[in-house]
Amino acid sequence: MGARGAKRADAPPEQGRKIRIPGYKLLKRLGTGGQASVYKAVQLSMNRPVALKVVPPSPDLKATDVARFLREARVLARLRHENIVGAIDYGEIEGLRYLVMEYIEGDTVLDLITRDGPLGARRAVEITLQVCRALGYASKYGIIHRDIKPANIVITDENRAVLVDFGLARREGSDGLVTIAGVALGTPHYMSPEQIRGREDVDIRSDLYALGGTFFHMITGRVPFPSASKAEILASHLKDQIRLPEELPPDVPEDLFAIVRKAMAKDPADRYQTAGEMVGDLLQAVERIAGASHEESGEEALDLLEEVTERAGRGAPPVMEQVRGLTEERDRLARENRELTARLAGVRKKAKELLAQGTEEIQKLRRAKQEVEERRAALEVDLRAAEGRREALEEEVRRRERARDEALGRIEALVAEQSALEARLRDAEAAAARSAAEAASQRKAARARIRDLEERLAELEARVGRQAEETEEARRERE
């Protein structure tokens, strides 16, 4: 199986909408959880299998879901560790967000328990040591996982334990962008009391609490507080002490439960304060199980574990197998004479001297590696910011183009309106010209009539004058 932390579902990727991501070919769905689905895919450019986690666009998709998905990608981008699933790429296409991760071939611890029952003390300790190593590394960058559980630990064929599903991870002291104060996030069977209360100031001690519950599950085959009621489970984590099962597997010593009890203490101050402290007790448990002796503890034990695991990655046997081999070697050496013992002590003394000489150089290399990773993380943040600015500029260009198109539309409308007004003006001028011609013709006709009337009036006046003269003449004649 690949990197996963959700329930299984081997459904094809096409469900309602066919998922297409350039550069990748989806093969099958590995699991779903919340708004996300995980697929096994092939990265075409490299011809290698990858795990592809997608969050498709949906009306039910909340801003916190998107922020949590982006936070998971950024967290994994900061972490490079053989016991932590690696991130390869992150992107968005047509509203579909995707995260490309290393494909881990193997089964989850939950699969192994479900199939085989309790894993046994040796294997459980070996797995827990590797997860401690992953948590110790993540804590150097202030990262807390917040969902440690058997379903989120994948075991490869080489017995490498890989921590997956950082969907609830966050940095210590962050602003709570993907959390809601007072709301519990996590898996009820393994949540710490402070996580159940929804506190935002959880730290690695909360992850170690969940790891203690996971360790208990591995060695007993059952969860710390079995119940069908979620409320009862959470209440038990808040107030009940973890109890030993009535029947222990024969290979599980009772003192392993001292580690569980300390890891799962109700008060964070009573727990292991660092992953290195838990590693120290686990290695002492290895001594008792294998009959060997170990003087290293705490952070020194964590460094030792890193060296052993590094050798395991190059083909050496797993941690527990090495312990058994060292035990047999110790017994053989104990049967030899005192001279060989003295020579061995001399070799050990020389090795310590060499180790002391190389410690400063190792620290320099670690600091340089951390600086490089921090610079890479800063560059990735700058790149994201630049992409954000580019998207903002593209949106501004599109807005201005829309404004230009709207202005051109208004200009075209004004030109059309001007043309209509000019046509109406020409019509008005033509009508005015016709009216002026008709008025001139009417004025001319009126003047002609006036002259005619004046002539008739003069003629009438002349007639009246003549008549008056004739009347006067007739009157004189009568007299």
Beta strands, then each sheet from edge to edge (+ up, - down):
strand 1: 7-8
strand 2: 24-33
strand 3: 36-43
strand 4: 48-55
strand 5: 87-93
strand 6: 96-102
strand 7: 106-108
strand 8: 143-144
strand 9: 153-156
strand 10: 161-163
strand 11: 170-171
sheet 1: 1+ 2- 3+ 4- 6+ 5-
sheet 2: 7+ 9- 10+
sheet 3: 8+ 11-
end
